[in-house]
Amino acid sequence: MSADRIYPLARPKGHKPPMERWKLEFDDDQARIHTAYIGVQRHESTVSTIASFEESVKAIQTLLDMIDPDERPAYERFEFVEGDDQPETTLWVCYWCSSTAYENCIQQLNLTDIYNRVGRPTTVGLWLERFTTPVSRLETNYSGLEYLPGLAKLPGSQPKGHTLTAYWGAARDRIPDSGHDLFSRESEETIQSPADIPTGIGEHLLGGNEYDNLVHIRSGQFWQNCSETETAAYEGTLEPTLRAGLRYLWENRTDSGAMGLRFLRNLDLARPTSPNISGNGASAPAPAPAKAKETSAAGFFRNLADLEKWAKRHPSHLAIFNGAIAHARAFGENRRFRTWHEVSVLKRGEASFEYVNCLPKTGVISFLRLDRRGL
């Protein structure tokens, strides 16, 4: 942390965290990190819709697989569970250290081209939500080192133990720029939702954040290594509490400031390293990805103060917080359940949003002003 802070840390004097935590550090020359969420949704379950959906998913996966290894992003694949999207949506989260590699990949990821190539299906949508985060406006927190997803997959990232945890305001304290920036909330007029929400269908929607300090958060839960007893405790008690808290955010937008918030289940990306050859010499279809015991909540908030208010004051988050503490105490040194998160505070224009033939409930369509273009 910088010694020339204008605004003091929120950490109480003499504070000692009850348990160890780690945050990511990057090389000194790493000024920015790039993130992109790519999604394919389907609006119906007809045979033709499913075929177009699967072809769109294949097109994006093929693009990621064919990128030069030196420019390929660190990425993970998910299925949508609940929130601001459509059931059965498949999506990827991609991370880059290199600005050049990021721009090259985004240029290749032409959503309208993919949409046209699969026959312009009226019941399939594609979307891209991406942003560039200055490292000085980024914070991370991990509860263990044996599994490090998200930004920790990037080369050059190193987890480091820290004491800025386990008190209200710790997340803000971990953002380097918080020493001289309060990340103030913009006026209601500036951040108001669109008066006329697009239908999305048959439209190409484009836009960005038109105000400072839009916040993105991805918060993860990993219980793949838990014992049966701990798995049952998490799935039976803690996860329902988490999902109840998320539903509060979805059902109270004015108070919570949540937008484009999705609850996701991670998919195992392991694929055969050699072609799967059938008996007649042809390549057989690769097996479907297996579900992992890992989830993420990912999306945007109007600003950091809205996110902090929910975390510190609302009963739905306090139930999550206290439940996690009770879980940790119950399993002690045998605990294998892991949590982590990454938070970006974005300046005006650092986020971009694109939706092709997507339903209006998708992402930020109902919350930010976007330009409309025909398909």
N, C-alpha and C positions, 0 to 999 in steps of 0.2 A: 504494500500500500504506500502511496505517495506521502512523503513527509510534509508537503505543502498543502494539506487539506484546509479548505475554508469551512466546510461543514464537518463536525466531529462524527466519529463512529457512534452508532447506537449501542455498541457493546457495553454492557455494564462493567463498571470498574471491578477488577479482580475476577472476572468471569472465567470459569473453567468448564468447557463442554463435558457433558456426562459420557460422551462416546466419541470415537475418532471419526473424522470426516476428511474428504479429499476434494480438491478443486483442480481444474486443469490449468496448466501454464503452457504457453506457446513460445516458440523461438522469438527472440527480440525483434527480428525483422518481419514477423507476421503481424501486419497491421489490421487485416480484415479476414473474416471467415464468410463463406458463401453457403447458403442453404436453399434447397428447392424441394418442395413437396409436389409430386406429380400424381394425378389421380385419373381413374377411369370408372365411371358409374354407369349403371344400366337402369332403365326406368320400367322395364317389363321383364317377364320370364318366358317369353315366346322363344321358339327354337331359333328364329332368325335373329332376335335380339341377343340371345346368349352367344350365338356364333359371332356376331359383330363385336360384342364385348370381349370375347376371348381373343379375337384377332387384334383388337386395339391393345389389349394387355401384352400380347406377344410382340407387337410392333415396338412398344416402349422398352420391354425387357431386352429385345434384340439390339436396340439402339445402345442401351447401357452396356451390354456385353461386347459390342463391337468398338467401343471407344478405346483408343490407344491406352494401354495400361498406365502410361505415365500421366495421362490426363483423366483417367477414370475416377469418378467420385467414390468416396466411401458411402455405401448406401445400405438401407434396410427396407424390407418389403412388409406391408401390412394389409390387414383387412379391416374395413370399417365396422364398428360395433354399434355406436350410438352418437347422436349429436347432429352437427350441421353438415349432413350429407345424406346419401341415399344408401339403403341396405345393399349389400353385395359389392360395394365399391372396393376396388383394389388400388393401393397407392404405394408410392416409394418416397422415402426421405433420403436426399442426397446431400453430401457435404464436400466442399472443396477448400483447399488452402490457396490454390493458384487462381488468380483472377482471370488469366488467359484461358486456362482449362475450363473454368466455369462459363465464360462467355462463349467459347467454342461449342460446348455441349448444349447450352441453351439455344444457340443458333441452329443446331441440328434438330432440336426437339421442336419441330413445327407441328403444333396441334391441329391446325386446319388441314395441313397436308395429310396427317394420319387420318383425320376424319374423312377426308375425301377418298383416301385410298381404300378405306373399309366400306365404301359405298354410301357415305353420308347417312348413316342410320339415325332416324328421328328419335330413337329410344336409347341412344348411348351418348354420354357426355364425357368430355375430357377437360381437365383443368390443371393449371400450374400456379402455385403460390410460392414466391421466392423472395429472398431478401439477403442483403449484405450487412453484416454486423461488424462494426469496429470492435476489436478485441477489448478496447478500453470501455465499451458499453455492454460487455458480456459477463455473465457469471454462471458458474456451474457448481454442483455439489453432488458427491457420491458417497454412499454408505459402505462401500467395500471396493476391493481392488481385483477380485477374482473374475468379475465380469464388468466390462467398461464399454457400453454402447454409445450411440449418438456421436457427438463431437469427439469423444475419446478415441474413435476409430481413425481420426486423421493422423497422418504422419507428422511428427514434431510435437504432438500434444503429450504432456507428461502430467500425471496426477501428483499432487503435492498436498501433504497434510496441512490443515489449517485450524484455527480456533474461532473463525468468524461463523459460528453456527450455534444453534440451540438457544436463540433469543429472538425476540421480535425486532425486525429490521436487519437481520443478518444478511439476507439476500441482497438488499440494497448496499450494505457495507462491502460486499464482495465485488461490486461493480467499480472498477478503478475510477471512473469519471464521477462517481457519487461524491467525491471529496470536494468538487467544485461545481456540481450541477445537481439541481433538485429534480430534474426531469419533470418539470411542471406540466400540469394538465392544460390543454388548450381550451378555448372557449366552447360553449355548447354549440354556438353557431358554426364553428369550424369543423367540429367532429360529428355533426348531426347525421342521422341516417338519411338515405335518399328518400325524397318525397314520393317518387314514383318507382317502385321496385320493379326491375326488369322481369319479364316472364322467363328469360333465359333460353327457352326452347326456340331453336332457329336463329339464335343470336350468338355473336362473338363479342364477349364483354372484356374490356381492358381497362386497367387503372392502377393506381398506386396509393400509398398513404399521403394524403395532402396536408398532414400536420405532423409536428414533432412528437416523439416519445410514445409512439405506438409500441406495444410490448408483445413479444412472442414468447411462449413458454412451451417446452416439452418436458413432461414429468413422467418418469418411467417406474414400472414395478416388475421385478424379476423374481420368480420363485421356482425356477427349473431345478435348482439344487436342494430344495427343501425336502425334509423328511415327510412321510405321509401325514404325520401328526401336524407338522407346521403348515403343510399345504392345506389341510382341512381347516386349520385355524384361520389362515389368510382368506381362502375362498369362501368360508362360511361366515366370517365376521368382518374382517377388515375391508375386503373388496366391496361388499354391499354398502359399507359406510362411505367408501370412496365414490361409488357411483351415485349415491344419494346426494353427495356434495356437488357432483357435476350436474345433476339434474336441477339443483337449486340455481346454478349459474345459467343453465339453459332457460329456465322458466322465469328468471328475473333479470332480464337484460339491462334494463335501465339502471338498476342498482349495481349489478355485477360488472357491467362493461365488457362481458365476454362476447366474442364474435369469431365465427369460423372455428369453433372449438369441437374437436372430434375425440372420441374414445376409440382406441385402436388396439387390435390384437396383432402381435408380431407373427410373421410367418418365417419358418425355417428356410433360409435361402440356399441350403446345401443342395448342390446338383452334381450329377456324375461328372467326373473329370474327363472321361472318355465317352464317345458316342455309345448310346444304348442301341445295339444292333439287333434287329429281329431275325427270325430264321431265314427270311428271304433276302437278307442283306440290306434291307432298308432300315433307316433310323426309326426306332420306335419312340412314341411320345414319352417325354420325361415324366417321372412320377410327380403328382401334385405336391406342392410344398406342404410340410407337416406343421400343425399349429404348435407354437411354443408356449410355455408358461411365462409369458411376458406381455405386458400391455403398456400403452402410453396414452396420456392425455396430451393433445397438442393443439394449439390454436393461439388466438390473439386476444389481447385486452386493450381497451382504449388507452390505458396508461398504467404505470406502475402503482400509483396510489390506489386505483380500483382493485388491483390484484392484492395489494397489501391489506386493504380494508377487509376483504373477504377472509384472507388468511388469519388475520389477527382477531377479528371480532365476531365473525358469523358462526353460529352454532354448528352449521354443517361442516365447516372446515375444522373447527375445534374438535369435533367428534373424530375426524380423520387423524388429526395431530395426536390427540390423547389415545386413540386406538393404536396408533403406531408405537407410542411409548409403552403401552401395556403389552403389546406383542413382543417388543424387544425385551422387556423385563421377564416375560413368561418363558422365553426360550434362551435368554442369556447367551453364553458362549456358543451354544448349539444353533443359534439363529443363522439361517442361510437366506432368509428373505432380504432382498436388496432394493433400495430405492435410489433415485437420482433425478436430477433435473438440469435444464439449461434455460437461461433467460436472456433475451436480447432486448435492448431498448433502442428503437430505431428512429433515426432522424427522418424528416420529410423526404420522400422520394427513395428511401432505401428498400422499400418493399414494392413488389409488382404482383398483380393478380390478373389471371387470364382464364376465361371460362368459355368453352365451346359447347353449345347445345346442352347446358347444364340446368337443372331445376333451380328455382329461386332460393330454395333452402340450402343450397350448396355454399360452403365457405363463407366469404364476406359479402356475397351478392346483396343480401338484405341490409347490410350495415355500412358499406362504403359506397361513395358515388363512383360509378364506372361508366366508361364510354360504351355505347352500343353500336355494333356493326352487324350487318346482315351476313349470312353464310352463303 
